[in-house]
């Protein structure tokens, strides 16, 4: 294998390894590169970040608060009353949303969240 002249001009060892690695890679076919991805945007109330607002979301919050489980996967989404803390009120608001929707509850459940974590 013959190294290109620019290889000798580089003084960074990482660059040298990268150049050699790129030279030894097989050609990638165009159809192998084309892939589609589904992106799920976070929503307030989706504490476990599974793409749905259901009973597992308030349970995730309650187990975090009272049983020492890990912080919810989307802690910004778990804070539905937007007081910058995950507390029992967030779990209760999600339960209200699921079982007894009340327009007077000032929760943003179901709206897109821009806060992914604290």
N, C-alpha and C positions, 0 to 999 in steps of 0.2 A: 504494500500500500504506500503510495507516494503522498506525502503531506503537502498541502498548499503553502505557498510562500508566506501568507499572512499568519500562519501558525507560528512561525519563528519570530514574528514581530511582537506577538503577545507575551507579556511577562507574567500573566496570571495563570496559575496552575489549573484553576477551575475552568477557565476558558479553554485551555488545551484539552482537558478531558471532554468538555462539551463539543469541541470541534471534532475530535476523534469519534465520539459517540454519534454525532449527526452524520458523519461520513459513512459509518457502518450500518446505519438504519436502512432497512429495505424500503423501497418506494411505497408510498401509501396511495392506494387507489381512491379516486374521488368519491365513489359511492360509499366507501367505508367511513368517510369523514362526515357525510351528511347524516345527522341524527336529529331527532326531535325530542324536546324536553317539555314536561308539564310543570309549570311553576304555580305553587299555591301561595297566594298572598296571605299574610297573617291577619286575623280578624280579632277584635276585642271579644273576649269570652272563650276563645279557643286556647285554653291554658296549656294543653298537652301538644298543641301544634300538629294535630292530625288532619286538619282541613275541615273539620266539622265541629259544630257546637252541640254537645250532647252531655249526658249525665257524667261521663268520665272527666269532664273539665272541672266542675265544682268538687268532685271527689279528689282530683289531683291537688287542688288548693287545700282542701281539708286535711289530706294526708301529709302534705307539706307542713301545715301549721301545727298539727297535733300528734303526728307520729314520726316526725323527723325524716320524712322522705326528701328527696332532692327537690331543689327549687323547680317550679314549672318550666318546661322547655321554652316557652315564650312568656317570660315574666311580665313584659310590657302588655301582652294580651290578657294576662290573668288579672291585671289591675283595671277592672272595668269601670270603677267609679273615679278613676284618674286622680287618686290622692297620693300617688307615688309610693304606695305600700300595698303589699298583698296581705289582706286580712279576711276575716270571716264574712264581712259585708260583700266582698267580691263573689264568694261562693253563693251567698244568699241571693244576690242580684242575678246570677246565672240561673239559679233554680227558679226564680220568679219568671225569668225570660222563657224558660223551658216549659213550665207547668201552669203558670198563671200570669200571662203578659199584662203588665201594668204600665200604661203610658206615663204615669207620674214618676216612675223610677228614673232618675237621671243617669242611666247607664247607656253606654255606647255599644252595647253588645251587637255583634254582627257587622259593624262598620269596619273599614280597613284600618289597621293599626300601623302607625309609623314608629312606635316604640317597641323594639324587639326585646330589650332588656333594660335593667335599671342603670 
